[in-house]
Amino acid sequence: MIFQQTLRNKATFSGIGLHTGKTITLTLRPAEAGTGIVFHRIDLAPAVSIEAHASNVVNTRLSTTIGRGDASVSTIEHLMAALYGCGIDNAHVDIDGPEVPIMDGSAAPFVAAIAKAGVKVSGKARKYLVVKKPVTVVEGDKKATIIPSRHYKISFDMQFAHPAVKSQFRSLEFSQESFIGDFAAARTFGFLAEVEMMKSHGLALGGSLENAVVIGDNGVINPEGLRFQDEFVRHKILDSVGDLSLAGHRLIGHVKATKSGHDLNHKLVTELLKRPDCYTLIEFTPQAFNAPFNIGIPELSWLEA
């Protein structure tokens, strides 16, 4: 799809915030082309609007938080992944608290509601951010790189020193079908010892087996088990889709990540955006572009497959 899209109708969610433990209601509303994704803290007087963009990220501890002044909205990554995955470029997000509801710990409930609300296509073309030169950020043994490609792809190498997780690797060559079918339902996860420690420090107050995969000494303690054999790395890719969407445009490039998380994802986007020699913005016309990430796009003839 080369044209910008929004929702056809409203979609409302209510649930617990993973870290705050507060019950929060969130409503997605249609928005005009060129608006982007904008959060509105309607519980504040006056309401505060915060654009979902990397420049507004104020915290990346345990989740991605955007803010403006004293107002903020945390844990936006699953909702942002769902919006990106469903092809929504523009939407207003009315929220009556400081954190997006965690729902079941995945993007699936958001995806289902967006599908029910429907999608409306505008007459305004999308701009794609096409990577021209590699950009890399490194912190210790953590690394994230984005390189030129004719597709949007995320390859993630996840490693933990735990027998239930160990190492997992998976790639997503992005399409709406592949994201929704293979990644959207992957849930957030945590280690039991860490969850107990976080709760003692006033964090993860809304966490439970209903909205997260919890890993004990001997493995997953959720009675239903895992949704996918490699659910952990799938969720890491889901998080990455949401975090990287804060670039503000659809991406065309190959992200290669090792042990990355919200903080490194944000630093990769920030580093990319401050280096205009490493990317170009392309607005495709119907004559030049008739399918997402078509390898025959004339403007991308200089890229490797």
Stockholm file with secondary structure:
# STOCKHOLM 1.0

chainA/1-305         MIFQQTLRNKATFSGIGLHTGKTITLTLRPAEAGTGIVFHRIDLAPAVSIEAHASNVVNTRLSTTIGRGDASVSTIEHLMAALYGCGIDNAHVDIDGPEVPIMDGSAAPFVAAIAKAGVKVSGKARKYLVVKKPVTVVEGDKKATIIPSRHYKISFDMQFAHPAVKSQFRSLEFSQESFIGDFAAARTFGFLAEVEMMKSHGLALGGSLENAVVIGDNGVINPEGLRFQDEFVRHKILDSVGDLSLAGHRLIGHVKATKSGHDLNHKLVTELLKRPDCYTLIEFTPQAFNAPFNIGIPELSWLEA
#=GR chainA/1-305 SS CCEEEEESSCEEEEEECTTTCCEEEEEEEECCTTCCEEEEETTSSSCEEEECSGGGEEECSSSCEEEETTEEEBCCHHHHHHHHHTTCCBEEEEESSSBCCCTTSSSHHHHHHHHHHCEEEEEEECEEEEECSCEEEEETTEEEEEECCSSEEEEEEEECSSTTTCEEEEEEECCHHHHHHHTTTCCCEEEHHHHHHHHHTTCSTTCCTTTSEEEETTEECCTTCCSSTTHHHHHHHHHHHHHHGGGSSEEEEEEEEESCCHHHHHHHHHHHHTCGGGEEEEECCTTTCCSTTCTTCGGGTTSCC
#=GC SS_cons         CCEEEEESSCEEEEEECTTTCCEEEEEEEECCTTCCEEEEETTSSSCEEEECSGGGEEECSSSCEEEETTEEEBCCHHHHHHHHHTTCCBEEEEESSSBCCCTTSSSHHHHHHHHHHCEEEEEEECEEEEECSCEEEEETTEEEEEECCSSEEEEEEEECSSTTTCEEEEEEECCHHHHHHHTTTCCCEEEHHHHHHHHHTTCSTTCCTTTSEEEETTEECCTTCCSSTTHHHHHHHHHHHHHHGGGSSEEEEEEEEESCCHHHHHHHHHHHHTCGGGEEEEECCTTTCCSTTCTTCGGGTTSCC
//
